[in-house]
Amino acid sequence: MSRKLVALGWFYPIVVWLVLLAVVFVAEYAVMLLLPSLVGPHPSRILESAVDSIILTLIVAPLLWFTIVRPLREVIRLRTQFLTDLFAQIESDRRQTARELHDGVGQSLTLLISGLRSAKSCRTNTECSGRVDEFQRLAENALTEVRRLSLGLRPSLLDDLGLAPALERLVEDVRAHQSIAFSLDADGVSGLRLPDQVATAVFRIVQEALTNVIRHSQAHEGAVVVKQANGNILVEVRDNGRGIEPARLRPVPPGHLGLRGMMERATLLGGQFSLDSAPGRGTCITVTIPTGGPAGG
């Protein structure tokens, strides 16, 4: 079955191209035969060329529309729908995994820590008490890691309180585990209830941008600004790191999945993505997303 689909994928463009060539040839042949009866026995070159071009265009344009333009529009529509559904499914899976981590493993670790505390109070043996202390520390560290993973997968603050508190928690977590001094200005969206897909896209874009700064920039300082203006959410993430050679990003190479993911998220919601960087002067990522969600059309 797969071989038939591959063969069909090669066969269809060839057939379309041959049909177009045949139609253009037949149309031009017919026009040249009928042209003397349409323009008279001694037409000017300009009139003859104009009539020939108009007739050929009227014949070929609808064919080009139905064989090339219309299928391309459908491909673009299907790709957009696929990416939208893909991101929605990813967020749904992350939400479910985060809930299971918190409610399942997290609750078990909490009970384990409680039990170890009780066991410690019942033990009089110093060595045994020290072992219990060690087990308790391991369980507490595991619980902290589970909560951190749960936050990274799908922060409950994003669902419960909105975008600004989720961004504050994200930046606080980065500050706690990294040596980069990040500042956050999200007052412009504080208390603002955005469509879920818009809030999720902004959060993931900021999250991915911070990850890129941590992994690649060698920066000491960074700043995140999120605000609302003219019906759009404006996001800016900048750092004072080593920067990127602009030529390496035209176009975005296939390996840069983080940048491509940010671009896709912004584009799917009718927004824009831009990156300004140069060696030695840091990087600035700017994203604009309409608050209404996906653009129609």
Backbone as CSV, one residue per row, in Angstrom:
resi,resn,N_x,N_y,N_z,CA_x,CA_y,CA_z,C_x,C_y,C_z
1,MET,0.820,-1.203,0.000,0.000,0.000,0.000,0.858,1.258,0.000
2,SER,1.939,1.250,0.829,2.812,2.410,0.892,3.521,2.650,-0.436
3,ARG,3.895,1.556,-1.136,4.559,1.723,-2.440,3.605,2.359,-3.443
4,LYS,2.332,1.969,-3.385,1.351,2.561,-4.294,1.189,4.048,-4.019
5,LEU,1.193,4.433,-2.734,1.064,5.846,-2.393,2.276,6.640,-2.858
6,VAL,3.472,6.060,-2.692,4.685,6.745,-3.157,4.654,6.905,-4.665
7,ALA,4.256,5.838,-5.376,4.178,5.913,-6.831,3.163,6.953,-7.270
8,LEU,2.027,7.011,-6.552,1.010,8.009,-6.881,1.522,9.419,-6.633
9,GLY,2.322,9.584,-5.550,2.878,10.896,-5.253,3.804,11.395,-6.356
10,TRP,4.538,10.495,-7.006,5.388,10.884,-8.133,4.563,11.047,-9.411
11,PHE,3.541,10.225,-9.572,2.793,10.182,-10.820,1.908,11.417,-10.995
12,TYR,1.278,11.864,-9.919,0.314,12.965,-10.030,0.939,14.267,-10.557
13,PRO,2.087,14.733,-10.023,2.663,15.973,-10.572,3.035,15.856,-12.051
14,ILE,3.514,14.678,-12.455,3.877,14.503,-13.869,2.653,14.604,-14.760
15,VAL,1.551,13.960,-14.342,0.309,14.024,-15.128,-0.196,15.462,-15.220
16,VAL,-0.183,16.175,-14.075,-0.644,17.573,-14.078,0.194,18.422,-15.019
17,TRP,1.503,18.229,-14.970,2.396,19.013,-15.823,2.147,18.706,-17.304
18,LEU,1.988,17.433,-17.651,1.721,17.065,-19.041,0.381,17.610,-19.511
19,VAL,-0.635,17.570,-18.638,-1.958,18.117,-19.005,-1.862,19.617,-19.247
20,LEU,-1.123,20.317,-18.389,-0.959,21.764,-18.573,-0.270,22.073,-19.898
21,LEU,0.799,21.340,-20.188,1.497,21.568,-21.452,0.577,21.306,-22.643
22,ALA,-0.195,20.221,-22.554,-1.098,19.883,-23.647,-2.162,20.957,-23.840
23,VAL,-2.735,21.433,-22.727,-3.781,22.462,-22.820,-3.213,23.752,-23.388
24,VAL,-2.030,24.157,-22.917,-1.428,25.389,-23.429,-1.136,25.264,-24.930
25,PHE,-0.618,24.103,-25.332,-0.316,23.902,-26.749,-1.586,23.964,-27.603
26,VAL,-2.617,23.230,-27.177,-3.861,23.208,-27.944,-4.503,24.592,-27.967
27,ALA,-4.491,25.282,-26.819,-5.096,26.612,-26.753,-4.375,27.588,-27.676
28,GLU,-3.057,27.576,-27.621,-2.291,28.495,-28.474,-2.481,28.149,-29.952
29,TYR,-2.537,26.868,-30.269,-2.745,26.435,-31.654,-4.104,26.918,-32.153
30,ALA,-5.140,26.764,-31.303,-6.479,27.195,-31.697,-6.563,28.714,-31.844
31,VAL,-5.893,29.423,-30.940,-5.907,30.889,-31.008,-5.258,31.375,-32.296
32,MET,-4.125,30.771,-32.652,-3.446,31.193,-33.873,-4.287,30.902,-35.111
33,LEU,-5.086,29.801,-35.089,-5.957,29.497,-36.221,-7.117,30.483,-36.320
34,LEU,-7.665,30.861,-35.166,-8.852,31.727,-35.150,-8.509,33.212,-35.164
35,LEU,-7.243,33.536,-34.905,-6.862,34.941,-34.771,-7.187,35.788,-36.007
36,PRO,-6.941,35.325,-37.238,-7.267,36.161,-38.404,-8.740,36.526,-38.487
37,SER,-9.624,35.611,-38.089,-11.063,35.915,-38.148,-11.490,36.837,-37.019
38,LEU,-10.691,36.947,-35.982,-11.064,37.796,-34.857,-10.569,39.236,-35.019
39,VAL,-9.421,39.412,-35.616,-8.821,40.755,-35.684,-8.780,41.324,-37.104
40,GLY,-9.269,40.591,-38.104,-9.267,41.113,-39.460,-8.052,40.685,-40.250
41,PRO,-8.032,41.023,-41.519,-6.947,40.549,-42.384,-5.600,41.239,-42.163
42,HIS,-5.624,42.501,-41.698,-4.360,43.239,-41.549,-4.294,43.892,-40.159
43,PRO,-4.204,43.102,-39.126,-4.167,43.683,-37.769,-2.768,44.195,-37.431
44,SER,-2.712,45.103,-36.471,-1.411,45.557,-35.982,-0.816,44.483,-35.068
45,ARG,0.496,44.555,-34.922,1.170,43.586,-34.062,0.685,43.693,-32.613
46,ILE,0.448,44.917,-32.146,0.008,45.138,-30.766,-1.362,44.521,-30.543
47,LEU,-2.306,44.759,-31.460,-3.651,44.211,-31.321,-3.624,42.684,-31.371
48,GLU,-2.838,42.162,-32.283,-2.749,40.711,-32.426,-2.188,40.069,-31.154
49,SER,-1.135,40.673,-30.604,-0.530,40.139,-29.375,-1.487,40.255,-28.193
50,ALA,-2.214,41.383,-28.097,-3.141,41.586,-26.981,-4.262,40.561,-27.012
51,VAL,-4.874,40.351,-28.203,-5.959,39.379,-28.313,-5.447,37.973,-28.004
52,ASP,-4.278,37.636,-28.518,-3.684,36.324,-28.264,-3.453,36.107,-26.765
53,SER,-2.896,37.120,-26.097,-2.601,37.005,-24.664,-3.875,36.890,-23.836
54,ILE,-4.887,37.695,-24.165,-6.141,37.677,-23.393,-6.831,36.322,-23.509
55,ILE,-6.932,35.812,-24.742,-7.610,34.525,-24.931,-6.857,33.398,-24.237
56,LEU,-5.545,33.397,-24.374,-4.741,32.346,-23.744,-4.843,32.412,-22.220
57,THR,-4.851,33.637,-21.687,-4.978,33.794,-20.237,-6.328,33.298,-19.739
58,LEU,-7.403,33.637,-20.473,-8.737,33.201,-20.074,-8.862,31.678,-20.098
59,ILE,-8.109,31.031,-20.963,-8.179,29.563,-21.052,-7.316,28.898,-19.991
60,VAL,-6.102,29.432,-19.800,-5.135,28.768,-18.938,-5.344,29.097,-17.449
61,ALA,-5.785,30.329,-17.137,-5.895,30.742,-15.734,-6.787,29.813,-14.901
62,PRO,-8.008,29.474,-15.352,-8.818,28.551,-14.536,-8.156,27.189,-14.351
63,LEU,-7.458,26.725,-15.387,-6.783,25.435,-15.273,-5.671,25.491,-14.233
64,LEU,-4.916,26.571,-14.223,-3.860,26.731,-13.228,-4.441,26.805,-11.820
65,TRP,-5.589,27.470,-11.706,-6.233,27.592,-10.396,-6.615,26.213,-9.838
66,PHE,-7.284,25.406,-10.656,-7.805,24.133,-10.174,-6.730,23.053,-10.046
67,THR,-5.637,23.172,-10.811,-4.615,22.119,-10.763,-3.434,22.452,-9.855
68,ILE,-3.198,23.745,-9.594,-2.027,24.120,-8.795,-2.406,24.949,-7.565
69,VAL,-3.063,26.082,-7.780,-3.326,27.003,-6.674,-4.263,26.386,-5.642
70,ARG,-5.363,25.809,-6.117,-6.325,25.234,-5.180,-5.740,24.063,-4.375
71,PRO,-5.032,23.107,-5.012,-4.392,22.056,-4.197,-3.366,22.592,-3.208
72,LEU,-2.605,23.642,-3.596,-1.630,24.218,-2.683,-2.319,24.846,-1.471
73,ARG,-3.432,25.540,-1.708,-4.181,26.117,-0.594,-4.682,25.030,0.346
74,GLU,-5.115,23.927,-0.215,-5.602,22.829,0.612,-4.458,22.212,1.418
75,VAL,-3.274,22.094,0.783,-2.110,21.560,1.498,-1.749,22.474,2.663
76,ILE,-1.741,23.785,2.423,-1.423,24.741,3.485,-2.449,24.664,4.607
77,ARG,-3.735,24.546,4.230,-4.787,24.444,5.243,-4.618,23.184,6.084
78,LEU,-4.334,22.064,5.417,-4.158,20.808,6.145,-2.928,20.853,7.052
79,ARG,-1.845,21.481,6.563,-0.639,21.597,7.386,-0.912,22.447,8.622
80,THR,-1.607,23.581,8.423,-1.939,24.442,9.555,-2.806,23.715,10.572
81,GLN,-3.819,23.003,10.067,-4.700,22.254,10.960,-3.944,21.155,11.698
82,PHE,-3.038,20.496,10.979,-2.247,19.433,11.601,-1.378,19.972,12.727
83,LEU,-0.690,21.091,12.471,0.178,21.661,13.498,-0.631,22.164,14.687
84,THR,-1.802,22.758,14.397,-2.664,23.218,15.494,-3.102,22.053,16.363
85,ASP,-3.553,20.979,15.721,-3.979,19.792,16.474,-2.800,19.151,17.207
86,LEU,-1.616,19.174,16.572,-0.436,18.583,17.197,-0.062,19.309,18.476
87,PHE,-0.001,20.652,18.420,0.332,21.415,19.612,-0.729,21.240,20.692
88,ALA,-2.011,21.187,20.285,-3.079,20.974,21.264,-2.939,19.613,21.938
89,GLN,-2.605,18.588,21.146,-2.437,17.247,21.709,-1.227,17.180,22.637
90,ILE,-0.147,17.863,22.254,1.044,17.892,23.108,0.709,18.518,24.460
91,GLU,-0.024,19.652,24.427,-0.386,20.298,25.683,-1.321,19.430,26.507
92,SER,-2.240,18.738,25.843,-3.149,17.847,26.560,-2.376,16.712,27.233
93,ASP,-1.417,16.121,26.505,-0.604,15.046,27.071,0.255,15.552,28.231
94,ARG,0.811,16.750,28.069,1.622,17.322,29.143,0.768,17.580,30.387
95,ARG,-0.450,18.106,30.159,-1.344,18.366,31.289,-1.667,17.072,32.039
96,GLN,-1.939,16.015,31.272,-2.263,14.736,31.891,-1.065,14.152,32.641
97,THR,0.125,14.236,32.023,1.327,13.712,32.675,1.656,14.496,33.939
98,ALA,1.527,15.821,33.861,1.792,16.652,35.037,0.832,16.311,36.172
99,ARG,-0.442,16.097,35.826,-1.426,15.738,36.853,-1.093,14.389,37.484
100,GLU,-0.673,13.423,36.647,-0.331,12.102,37.179,0.916,12.161,38.057
101,LEU,1.903,12.985,37.639,3.095,13.144,38.472,2.744,13.733,39.831
102,HIS,1.901,14.768,39.802,1.552,15.454,41.043,0.665,14.590,41.931
103,ASP,-0.377,14.014,41.332,-1.352,13.269,42.136,-0.908,11.853,42.453
104,GLY,-0.085,11.266,41.590,0.350,9.888,41.805,1.663,9.810,42.535
105,VAL,2.762,10.052,41.801,4.099,9.952,42.397,4.281,10.975,43.506
106,GLY,3.804,12.186,43.287,3.964,13.230,44.298,3.284,12.879,45.602
107,GLN,2.054,12.357,45.533,1.339,11.980,46.759,2.028,10.820,47.469
108,SER,2.540,9.859,46.681,3.243,8.726,47.287,4.495,9.190,48.017
109,LEU,5.245,10.110,47.401,6.441,10.629,48.050,6.089,11.424,49.298
110,THR,4.997,12.164,49.249,4.569,12.918,50.430,4.258,11.985,51.594
111,LEU,3.540,10.891,51.286,3.237,9.912,52.324,4.509,9.248,52.850
112,LEU,5.470,8.996,51.929,6.738,8.397,52.343,7.485,9.317,53.297
113,ILE,7.544,10.600,52.975,8.229,11.569,53.839,7.554,11.624,55.202
114,SER,6.230,11.634,55.212,5.493,11.665,56.481,5.795,10.426,57.318
115,GLY,5.811,9.248,56.641,6.115,8.020,57.359,7.511,8.009,57.922
116,LEU,8.485,8.530,57.175,9.862,8.573,57.655,10.002,9.509,58.852
117,ARG,9.259,10.598,58.839,9.299,11.492,59.995,8.761,10.790,61.241
118,SER,7.684,10.038,61.050,7.118,9.302,62.179,8.095,8.238,62.673
119,ALA,8.742,7.540,61.732,9.698,6.503,62.114,10.876,7.099,62.869
120,LYS,11.288,8.289,62.471,12.414,8.931,63.138,12.094,9.224,64.602
121,SER,10.876,9.690,64.833,10.505,10.034,66.206,10.382,8.807,67.096
122,CYS,10.182,7.620,66.497,10.027,6.387,67.276,11.356,5.682,67.510
123,ARG,12.398,6.116,66.846,13.684,5.432,66.928,14.578,6.079,67.995
124,THR,15.177,5.258,68.791,16.133,5.761,69.778,17.569,5.483,69.365
125,ASN,17.730,4.530,68.400,19.059,4.179,67.931,19.593,5.302,67.039
126,THR,20.784,5.814,67.380,21.353,6.950,66.646,21.622,6.595,65.193
127,GLU,22.213,5.398,64.937,22.528,4.986,63.568,21.258,4.838,62.741
128,CYS,20.256,4.206,63.323,18.993,4.020,62.598,18.332,5.364,62.305
129,SER,18.404,6.268,63.280,17.820,7.597,63.082,18.529,8.336,61.959
130,GLY,19.861,8.159,61.870,20.614,8.799,60.783,20.216,8.251,59.424
131,ARG,19.969,6.935,59.342,19.523,6.345,58.077,18.154,6.869,57.675
132,VAL,17.288,6.995,58.654,15.949,7.532,58.375,16.046,8.973,57.879
133,ASP,16.934,9.749,58.485,17.149,11.125,58.017,17.595,11.145,56.557
134,GLU,18.499,10.211,56.227,18.998,10.128,54.848,17.876,9.774,53.885
135,PHE,17.060,8.792,54.250,15.931,8.413,53.401,14.950,9.578,53.243
136,GLN,14.744,10.308,54.310,13.819,11.439,54.254,14.333,12.513,53.303
137,ARG,15.646,12.780,53.356,16.222,13.781,52.439,16.088,13.327,50.985
138,LEU,16.333,12.046,50.730,16.192,11.528,49.362,14.752,11.670,48.879
139,ALA,13.804,11.344,49.740,12.397,11.459,49.360,12.010,12.907,49.120
140,GLU,12.501,13.817,49.956,12.190,15.239,49.771,12.792,15.765,48.471
141,ASN,14.025,15.345,48.166,14.645,15.756,46.901,13.866,15.210,45.708
142,ALA,13.416,13.942,45.816,12.622,13.355,44.731,11.315,14.103,44.551
143,LEU,10.672,14.477,45.652,9.416,15.227,45.567,9.640,16.587,44.920
144,THR,10.730,17.253,45.276,11.051,18.551,44.654,11.262,18.398,43.157
145,GLU,11.959,17.328,42.749,12.204,17.092,41.323,10.911,16.790,40.584
146,VAL,10.026,15.998,41.223,8.731,15.695,40.589,7.928,16.973,40.395
147,ARG,7.918,17.829,41.389,7.178,19.090,41.266,7.778,19.970,40.178
148,ARG,9.110,19.964,40.075,9.751,20.764,39.021,9.398,20.227,37.639
149,LEU,9.437,18.892,37.481,9.054,18.295,36.200,7.601,18.570,35.872
150,SER,6.749,18.486,36.881,5.330,18.763,36.676,5.116,20.196,36.228
151,LEU,5.862,21.131,36.822,5.763,22.531,36.429,6.210,22.718,34.988
152,GLY,7.308,22.036,34.598,7.797,22.177,33.227,6.842,21.606,32.203
153,LEU,6.171,20.507,32.549,5.244,19.887,31.601,4.006,20.747,31.381
154,ARG,3.375,21.131,32.460,2.170,21.950,32.356,1.936,22.639,33.694
155,PRO,2.315,23.911,33.845,2.157,24.584,35.129,0.685,24.770,35.475
156,SER,0.295,24.327,36.660,-1.101,24.486,37.074,-1.478,25.955,37.203
157,LEU,-0.474,26.807,37.488,-0.757,28.240,37.592,-1.309,28.799,36.290
158,LEU,-0.850,28.266,35.171,-1.321,28.751,33.878,-2.811,28.495,33.718
159,ASP,-3.283,27.348,34.190,-4.702,27.019,34.103,-5.516,27.710,35.190
160,ASP,-4.922,27.838,36.385,-5.691,28.328,37.528,-5.699,29.848,37.649
161,LEU,-4.520,30.479,37.471,-4.409,31.920,37.736,-4.083,32.754,36.506
162,GLY,-3.620,32.122,35.432,-3.353,32.882,34.221,-1.885,32.957,33.851
163,LEU,-1.604,33.764,32.828,-0.265,33.797,32.228,0.779,34.424,33.132
164,ALA,0.482,35.585,33.722,1.501,36.310,34.493,2.048,35.490,35.664
165,PRO,1.208,34.884,36.518,1.768,34.061,37.605,2.584,32.875,37.099
166,ALA,2.162,32.272,35.993,2.920,31.145,35.438,4.291,31.602,34.966
167,LEU,4.380,32.774,34.346,5.668,33.300,33.898,6.550,33.652,35.092
168,GLU,5.945,34.206,36.152,6.722,34.525,37.349,7.333,33.261,37.950
169,ARG,6.526,32.195,38.006,7.040,30.936,38.547,8.141,30.368,37.650
170,LEU,7.976,30.489,36.347,8.977,29.988,35.407,10.308,30.709,35.582
171,VAL,10.266,32.038,35.662,11.497,32.813,35.812,12.124,32.561,37.177
172,GLU,11.312,32.431,38.224,11.843,32.106,39.552,12.568,30.766,39.545
173,ASP,12.001,29.792,38.842,12.635,28.479,38.762,13.980,28.571,38.043
174,VAL,14.049,29.379,36.986,15.314,29.560,36.264,16.339,30.232,37.171
175,ARG,15.909,31.260,37.891,16.831,31.951,38.803,17.383,30.997,39.867
176,ALA,16.510,30.090,40.351,16.920,29.189,41.428,17.948,28.165,40.978
177,HIS,17.951,27.816,39.691,18.816,26.736,39.217,19.919,27.207,38.265
178,GLN,19.923,28.489,37.883,20.915,28.991,36.938,21.590,30.226,37.505
179,SER,22.764,30.534,36.955,23.519,31.701,37.416,23.199,32.955,36.608
180,ILE,22.250,32.879,35.697,21.875,34.026,34.866,20.848,34.866,35.617
181,ALA,21.089,36.170,35.689,20.172,37.085,36.376,19.067,37.508,35.422
182,PHE,17.912,36.889,35.549,16.775,37.204,34.685,15.831,38.167,35.391
183,SER,15.326,39.126,34.634,14.268,40.003,35.132,13.000,39.746,34.329
184,LEU,11.854,39.996,34.940,10.561,39.753,34.299,9.670,40.961,34.486
185,ASP,9.080,41.421,33.403,8.065,42.464,33.437,6.819,41.922,32.742
186,ALA,5.884,41.418,33.545,4.632,40.879,33.006,3.427,41.616,33.569
187,ASP,3.648,42.836,34.064,2.538,43.606,34.631,1.480,43.923,33.586
188,GLY,1.908,43.993,32.328,0.959,44.326,31.270,-0.081,43.256,31.010
189,VAL,0.169,42.018,31.474,-0.810,40.942,31.293,-1.290,40.407,32.639
190,SER,-0.950,41.098,33.722,-1.388,40.661,35.041,-2.903,40.779,35.162
191,GLY,-3.552,39.697,35.553,-5.004,39.680,35.680,-5.745,39.546,34.372
192,LEU,-5.016,39.444,33.278,-5.641,39.336,31.953,-5.930,37.875,31.636
193,ARG,-7.191,37.553,31.343,-7.569,36.191,30.979,-7.545,36.068,29.465
194,LEU,-6.591,35.329,28.970,-6.413,35.141,27.532,-6.997,33.807,27.100
195,PRO,-7.310,33.648,25.794,-7.675,32.318,25.287,-6.577,31.320,25.616
196,ASP,-6.975,30.098,25.932,-6.022,29.084,26.384,-4.888,28.880,25.388
197,GLN,-5.213,28.844,24.088,-4.165,28.602,23.095,-3.185,29.766,23.005
198,VAL,-3.658,30.994,23.252,-2.763,32.153,23.225,-1.850,32.140,24.450
199,ALA,-2.441,31.934,25.638,-1.636,31.893,26.863,-0.616,30.763,26.810
200,THR,-1.037,29.602,26.307,-0.117,28.472,26.209,1.018,28.775,25.245
201,ALA,0.700,29.371,24.096,1.731,29.688,23.107,2.748,30.674,23.674
202,VAL,2.272,31.721,24.360,3.186,32.710,24.940,4.081,32.056,25.993
203,PHE,3.478,31.239,26.855,4.263,30.567,27.897,5.328,29.668,27.283
204,ARG,4.944,28.857,26.285,5.907,27.933,25.673,7.005,28.692,24.921
205,ILE,6.661,29.799,24.293,7.672,30.583,23.580,8.688,31.151,24.568
206,VAL,8.203,31.716,25.676,9.118,32.239,26.700,9.951,31.102,27.289
207,GLN,9.315,29.969,27.556,10.026,28.819,28.118,11.148,28.352,27.182
208,GLU,10.838,28.241,25.892,11.836,27.798,24.926,12.938,28.841,24.753
209,ALA,12.569,30.117,24.771,13.572,31.171,24.645,14.534,31.155,25.831
210,LEU,14.008,30.974,27.033,14.876,30.888,28.212,15.781,29.667,28.135
211,THR,15.239,28.561,27.645,16.051,27.349,27.491,17.207,27.596,26.525
212,ASN,16.939,28.295,25.434,17.999,28.615,24.472,19.068,29.514,25.095
213,VAL,18.624,30.483,25.889,19.585,31.364,26.552,20.485,30.555,27.486
214,ILE,19.888,29.661,28.261,20.645,28.860,29.219,21.638,27.944,28.506
215,ARG,21.205,27.328,27.421,22.036,26.318,26.757,23.114,26.905,25.857
216,HIS,22.812,28.023,25.205,23.684,28.446,24.107,24.308,29.836,24.261
217,SER,23.717,30.723,25.058,24.118,32.127,24.965,25.371,32.481,25.754
218,GLN,25.664,31.734,26.847,26.737,32.100,27.768,26.517,33.508,28.325
219,ALA,25.258,33.846,28.557,24.908,35.180,29.051,24.996,35.243,30.566
220,HIS,25.108,36.483,31.080,25.089,36.732,32.520,23.776,37.379,32.947
221,GLU,23.115,38.055,32.008,21.864,38.732,32.317,20.861,38.494,31.194
222,GLY,19.605,38.567,31.559,18.539,38.431,30.572,17.287,39.123,31.068
223,ALA,16.376,39.370,30.151,15.139,40.066,30.511,13.985,39.509,29.687
224,VAL,12.834,39.404,30.336,11.605,38.966,29.684,10.563,40.058,29.887
225,VAL,9.968,40.506,28.789,8.911,41.516,28.844,7.702,40.968,28.093
226,VAL,6.548,40.966,28.771,5.297,40.524,28.152,4.246,41.575,28.446
227,LYS,3.635,42.118,27.401,2.634,43.164,27.590,1.584,43.095,26.492
228,GLN,0.520,43.849,26.682,-0.561,43.916,25.710,-0.578,45.288,25.069
229,ALA,-0.771,45.304,23.747,-0.833,46.579,23.026,-1.587,46.394,21.721
230,ASN,-2.583,47.219,21.502,-3.341,47.235,20.240,-3.919,45.867,19.882
231,GLY,-4.461,45.175,20.879,-5.064,43.882,20.618,-4.080,42.755,20.401
232,ASN,-2.824,42.972,20.741,-1.788,41.949,20.584,-1.058,41.723,21.901
233,ILE,-0.511,40.531,22.044,0.418,40.247,23.133,1.826,40.367,22.567
234,LEU,2.618,41.225,23.170,3.998,41.446,22.732,4.948,40.751,23.707
235,VAL,5.824,39.934,23.178,6.779,39.176,23.985,8.185,39.533,23.530
236,GLU,9.032,39.829,24.500,10.430,40.133,24.178,11.324,39.410,25.179
237,VAL,12.247,38.618,24.662,13.227,37.921,25.499,14.612,38.279,24.971
238,ARG,15.411,38.911,25.798,16.740,39.338,25.354,17.803,38.927,26.376
239,ASP,19.045,38.814,25.891,20.161,38.456,26.762,21.409,39.185,26.298
240,ASN,22.441,39.169,27.140,23.708,39.828,26.788,24.784,38.810,26.457
241,GLY,24.382,37.692,25.859,25.308,36.609,25.566,26.143,36.832,24.329
242,ARG,26.673,35.730,23.823,27.629,35.807,22.710,26.973,36.092,21.376
243,GLY,25.646,35.920,21.270,24.943,36.227,20.040,25.070,35.153,18.984
244,ILE,24.418,35.406,17.848,24.375,34.442,16.745,24.710,35.171,15.453
245,GLU,25.447,34.520,14.607,25.741,35.065,13.282,24.456,35.062,12.463
246,PRO,23.962,36.233,11.998,22.686,36.287,11.267,22.630,35.369,10.059
247,ALA,23.774,35.177,9.373,23.781,34.333,8.176,23.414,32.888,8.495
248,ARG,23.650,32.457,9.730,23.332,31.078,10.108,21.831,30.861,10.263
249,LEU,21.065,31.925,10.305,19.629,31.804,10.560,18.789,32.189,9.351
250,ARG,19.362,32.235,8.172,18.616,32.586,6.957,18.773,31.487,5.927
251,PRO,17.791,30.595,5.809,16.644,30.434,6.709,17.049,29.702,7.974
252,VAL,16.062,29.495,8.871,16.346,28.774,10.107,16.735,27.347,9.766
253,PRO,17.921,26.882,10.159,18.347,25.518,9.823,17.418,24.479,10.451
254,PRO,17.323,23.292,9.819,16.448,22.246,10.353,16.782,21.832,11.776
255,GLY,18.045,21.955,12.182,18.415,21.523,13.523,17.932,22.431,14.633
256,HIS,17.585,23.672,14.309,17.147,24.634,15.316,15.657,24.432,15.601
257,LEU,15.328,23.325,16.269,13.928,22.994,16.510,13.278,23.980,17.463
258,GLY,14.052,24.516,18.407,13.478,25.483,19.336,13.002,26.732,18.631
259,LEU,13.861,27.321,17.794,13.470,28.510,17.040,12.316,28.212,16.091
260,ARG,12.387,27.075,15.419,11.316,26.712,14.484,9.997,26.508,15.223
261,GLY,10.060,25.903,16.412,8.846,25.707,17.196,8.225,27.024,17.620
262,MET,9.057,27.981,18.026,8.534,29.306,18.399,7.892,29.990,17.202
263,MET,8.546,29.909,16.054,7.994,30.509,14.836,6.654,29.874,14.475
264,GLU,6.581,28.541,14.563,5.345,27.840,14.215,4.209,28.234,15.154
265,ARG,4.488,28.299,16.450,3.448,28.670,17.410,2.913,30.074,17.129
266,ALA,3.806,31.003,16.858,3.368,32.369,16.580,2.587,32.446,15.269
267,THR,3.079,31.782,14.235,2.434,31.846,12.921,1.047,31.220,12.946
268,LEU,0.891,30.108,13.659,-0.402,29.429,13.713,-1.486,30.298,14.342
269,LEU,-1.088,31.236,15.193,-2.053,32.122,15.837,-2.130,33.479,15.144
270,GLY,-1.607,33.553,13.926,-1.662,34.807,13.178,-0.659,35.839,13.638
271,GLY,0.383,35.407,14.350,1.366,36.337,14.877,2.633,36.409,14.059
272,GLN,3.617,37.118,14.609,4.897,37.310,13.931,6.038,37.015,14.897
273,PHE,7.138,36.527,14.328,8.325,36.178,15.102,9.533,36.830,14.455
274,SER,10.377,37.431,15.275,11.611,38.008,14.745,12.750,37.768,15.728
275,LEU,13.953,37.663,15.180,15.148,37.425,15.987,16.227,38.404,15.550
276,ASP,16.735,39.168,16.507,17.789,40.144,16.239,19.015,39.738,17.044
277,SER,20.097,39.450,16.344,21.298,38.999,17.049,22.525,39.259,16.195
278,ALA,23.633,39.367,16.862,24.930,39.493,16.192,25.996,39.048,17.178
279,PRO,27.124,38.528,16.683,28.184,38.065,17.578,28.639,39.161,18.533
280,GLY,28.643,38.850,19.819,29.151,39.778,20.819,28.149,40.763,21.367
281,ARG,26.931,40.813,20.833,25.969,41.782,21.363,24.627,41.154,21.741
282,GLY,24.643,39.868,22.028,23.450,39.233,22.565,22.386,38.931,21.531
283,THR,21.238,38.516,22.038,20.116,38.107,21.182,18.825,38.676,21.732
284,CYS,17.953,39.074,20.841,16.637,39.570,21.233,15.579,38.890,20.369
285,ILE,14.681,38.163,21.009,13.562,37.506,20.327,12.303,38.308,20.598
286,THR,11.592,38.659,19.537,10.357,39.424,19.659,9.227,38.676,18.977
287,VAL,8.120,38.536,19.684,6.954,37.815,19.169,5.710,38.667,19.387
288,THR,4.868,38.726,18.372,3.583,39.424,18.458,2.481,38.448,18.129
289,ILE,1.505,38.295,19.032,0.412,37.346,18.837,-0.910,38.056,19.108
290,PRO,-1.866,37.991,18.171,-3.188,38.578,18.426,-3.862,37.912,19.617
291,THR,-4.531,38.689,20.453,-5.188,38.116,21.634,-6.417,37.304,21.272
292,GLY,-6.902,37.461,20.038,-8.092,36.732,19.646,-7.831,35.310,19.219
293,GLY,-6.591,34.903,19.076,-6.288,33.531,18.658,-5.976,33.456,17.194
294,PRO,-6.245,32.313,16.537,-5.884,32.105,15.146,-6.558,33.097,14.229
295,ALA,-5.835,33.529,13.243,-6.414,34.411,12.234,-7.316,33.630,11.330
296,GLY,-8.397,34.248,10.931,-9.309,33.560,10.028,-8.774,33.502,8.628
297,GLY,-9.430,32.645,7.785,-9.000,32.559,6.385,-8.562,31.218,6.015
